[in-house]
Amino acid sequence: MAHRAHRHREEGPCHFSLMSLSATRRLMLALIPLAMLWLLVGWANGWWP
C-alpha cells in the first residue's frame, strides 16, 4: 500500500510535523528563509546596487 494508515488524536486535528517531510524538503524549508534574509542584509548594506 502506498500510504500507511495512521490514527489521529481524538482531542485535536493532526498537527503539522517537520519530521514527516523528506530530508530535502526540510533542508529547503530551512535554507530559503535564510537565503532571503542574507540577500536582504546584503542589499541593505549596499553590497550590490
MITOR-450086 format. One record per residue (C-alpha): x, y, z; residue number from 1. Coordinates in pm, 1 decimal, decimal comma. Layout:
# residues N
u->X; v->Y; w->Z; num->NUM
...
***
This chain:
# residues 49
u->0,0; v->0,0; w->0,0; num->1
u->131,9; v->343,6; w->-89,8; num->2
u->49,7; v->523,4; w->232,5; num->3
u->49,1; v->397,6; w->586,0; num->4
u->-265,5; v->422,3; w->789,8; num->5
u->-227,5; v->644,2; w->1091,4; num->6
u->-454,6; v->737,8; w->1377,0; num->7
u->-543,9; v->1092,5; w->1464,7; num->8
u->-558,1; v->1202,0; w->1823,7; num->9
u->-912,0; v->1233,0; w->1949,4; num->10
u->-852,4; v->1566,9; w->2124,9; num->11
u->-747,6; v->1756,5; w->1814,9; num->12
u->-660,9; v->1751,3; w->1446,0; num->13
u->-344,7; v->1606,3; w->1305,1; num->14
u->-62,8; v->1854,3; w->1363,2; num->15
u->198,3; v->1957,2; w->1109,0; num->16
u->531,7; v->1789,3; w->1171,1; num->17
u->861,8; v->1869,4; w->1005,6; num->18
u->970,1; v->1512,1; w->1071,6; num->19
u->701,9; v->1390,2; w->832,3; num->20
u->873,1; v->1570,4; w->544,7; num->21
u->1165,5; v->1436,5; w->347,8; num->22
u->1516,3; v->1549,7; w->437,2; num->23
u->1544,3; v->1754,5; w->116,6; num->24
u->1219,8; v->1937,6; w->184,1; num->25
u->1322,7; v->2010,3; w->544,1; num->26
u->1654,5; v->2146,3; w->419,7; num->27
u->1482,5; v->2371,1; w->166,4; num->28
u->1237,2; v->2498,9; w->428,1; num->29
u->1535,2; v->2598,4; w->641,1; num->30
u->1756,0; v->2739,0; w->363,6; num->31
u->1504,3; v->2952,2; w->172,8; num->32
u->1427,5; v->3196,1; w->459,2; num->33
u->1798,5; v->3215,6; w->547,7; num->34
u->1889,1; v->3293,2; w->186,5; num->35
u->1621,4; v->3562,7; w->168,3; num->36
u->1747,6; v->3716,9; w->492,0; num->37
u->2106,6; v->3709,1; w->364,3; num->38
u->2003,5; v->3879,3; w->37,7; num->39
u->1808,8; v->4145,1; w->228,4; num->40
u->2103,7; v->4217,6; w->457,3; num->41
u->2338,3; v->4234,7; w->158,6; num->42
u->2108,5; v->4474,8; w->-24,4; num->43
u->2066,0; v->4694,0; w->285,4; num->44
u->2444,3; v->4711,5; w->333,4; num->45
u->2497,7; v->4813,7; w->-29,5; num->46
u->2694,1; v->4505,1; w->-133,0; num->47
u->2533,1; v->4540,1; w->-474,3; num->48
u->2335,2; v->4825,6; w->-632,6; num->49
***
